[in-house]
Amino acid sequence: MSVNHKCIVVAPKETAMTIYPEIIAKLNAWQRTKLEEEVNRSNFLNPMHFLLSGDNRSKWSNGMNKICSTDFKSFYFIFSIGGNGNDVNVFTTSVNDQNYLAEGEKIVFHFPPTDNGLIARDIVCDVLINYGRTFVYEIDEDQYREL
């Protein structure tokens, strides 16, 4: 069984709408860097030429592929890198969860248990520390650590 990479910021849930654009911009920049690396390695003219060739469109996205929500309390940011779907799941309903870490409302982020998930978690954490106390879940240690 896989355990997701996670991070938490102690902040009012209303802060999420302020945080999202900054997180999306940073994740897009990282994802587009990976896309550029693949384009250069594959000898295509540019990212658009690459994305429109063969089945690359199903394996890569030029930034966020989808942003979904069913209740506006949780969001799913979806993008693709090399055929691996990556998603960032965000929950704003965790008021009392992890109260042993800190009191108050929390915004919780989950990432896939992959190397890209770990990179995405670190990118998101770099944004979150500007909005409140931030905790990262260390899978190897099975505990949260404050940044």
Buried (B, 14 or more C-beta within 10 A) or exposed (E): EEEBBBBBBBBBBEBBEEBBEBBBEBBBEBBBEBBEEBBEEEEBEEBEEBBEEEEBEEBBBBBBBEBEEEEEEBBBBBBBBEEBEBBBBBBBBBEEEBEEBBEEBBBBBBBBEBEBBBBBBBBBBBBBEEBBBBBBBEEEEEEBEEB
